[in-house]
Amino acid sequence: MSYSGIFPHHRADGDVLRTKSLHGIRITADDVVVASDHGRELLDYALADLSRAA
């Protein structure tokens, strides 16, 4: 399972595509700090999708 996101990059000319593989990793919501309500929604989505794939 992997996820990606596009983030503004203020130190370079353009944006950054960040990817993360969750293969073989056990993770809970308590392991992640989010900075916004939207981030919490994305985390909830990713964790729900991860549990369906297990």
N, C-alpha and C positions, 0 to 999 in steps of 0.2 A: 504494500500500500504506500502510495506517495502523494504528496500534496505540493502545490506551488503557489506563489503569490508574486505580484508585481508591486514594487515599492518605489516611491520617488527617491532619487539619489541626488542629494544636494552637493556632493563633492565631485561629481562627474557630470558630463553632459549627457543626460538621459536617465533612464530608469534601470532598476535591477530586478532580474528574475531570480527568485530564491526558491529552491526546491528542497524537499525534505523527505527522506525515505523512513517509514516507520516499520519496515520489515524486521520482525523478530524482537521488537521493543515493546515492553509492557509500559503503558503510560496511563495516568489518571488525570483528571482535571486539576487535582491538587499539585501536580508536578509542573504546571504551566502558569505563568503570570501573564495576564492580559491587561492592556491599557485602555480598553474601551468596550462598550456594549457590543459593538460590531465584532471585535476580537473574540468576545465570549461566545457570540453566535457561531463564528467560524470554528472555534474550538469544539463546541458542542456538536457541530455537524461532523467534524473530522473524527471525534471519538465515537459517535454513533455509527458512522460508516466503518470505522475500524472494527467495532464489535460485531457488525453484520458480516464482515469478511472473515472473522475468526472461526 
